[in-house]
């Protein structure tokens, strides 16, 4: 079994004027859209086809599925001495051609070669994350690469293909070549703001709407369980499929039930149920920064919050129509029922500076479905 089709393997990178620029010491930071375009031009990012509309985001690039998937026995990491293709030789059960669209079933693990591949400069690394719409569908998606020892982490100087590991948890999904479930963000150095810098940025830019920001290794976000109307949505079981490429094609009532608390202020999370909730705080990501919800912390309870952690520059930014944007929380409890209280901290948002302000901002005509959002389901529901 080959690692992937030849069409998705990186080609030898010819010398170009961009190479010389890339070899110069780069400032520490997340790369904005125009720098990502430079990586594409220099073939540090290899695209077998032209960029799709809205594929390039302010500080990230959407990754596209290839034309087939491997159904595998279990999730895996290749390890420092192994190619993903070699592991697929051992673990693949069968290959699924997507054609006009194929169903990926819940509870199954699939590995899909991606159309994009990399030939990164030695000073640029990358991280990946599910797109917002992917997380809100409870589709557990991670990216793996050859010889890596961690999911969603691409080391500096990496040269080779990328693969998406996909495991739908609640809804079966329809995908095809070109479907976009993950995104990749490129960085140079360690651009994360420490607490002191974050306090200064918050004083200047008002990063969250709370009267007092809880700043400790990021900004704490709390869950909103207040109000008379629905405070969230609980996913239904045994639903129909969701086509990930069709906007507004699914009726909300067939897939979700609203959650009301009738004057209460706590919610019992049932094991292995999936919930959509919202933060109490409005969130602001200024044009100079990108943000990310840090991974689940088991010390705050037996649940996972927010699969899709990237927040692009301009999210919640008043100038791009985003004032009042709250973070939508994808919540799944594990093993035991857990009581979630109104105002409880459920995650932390870390901010990373950009190398320069992006030419594109979230909400400025990029298919930004979640600007100025409150409690909002994915774009697939009407």
Buried (B, 14 or more C-beta within 10 A) or exposed (E): EEBBBEEBBBEEBEEEEBBEEBEEEBEBBBBBBBBBBBBBEBBBBBBBEEBEEEBBBBBBBBBBBBBBBBBBEEBBBBEEEBBBBBBBEEBBEEEBEBEEBBEBEBEBBBBBBBBBBBBBBEBBBBBBBBBBBBBBBBBBBBBBBBBBEEBBBBBBEBBBBBBBBBBBBBBBBBBBBBBBBBBBBBBBBEBBBEEEEBBEBBEEBBBBBBEEBBBEEBBBBBBBBEEEEEBBBBBBEEBEBBBBBEBEEBEEEEBBEEBEBEEEEEBEBEEEBBBBBBBBBBBBBBBBBBBBBBEBBEEBBBBBBBBBBBBBBBBBBEEBBBBBBBBBBBBBBBEEEBEBEBEBBBBBBBBBBBBBBBEBBBBBEBEBBBBBBEBBBBBBBE
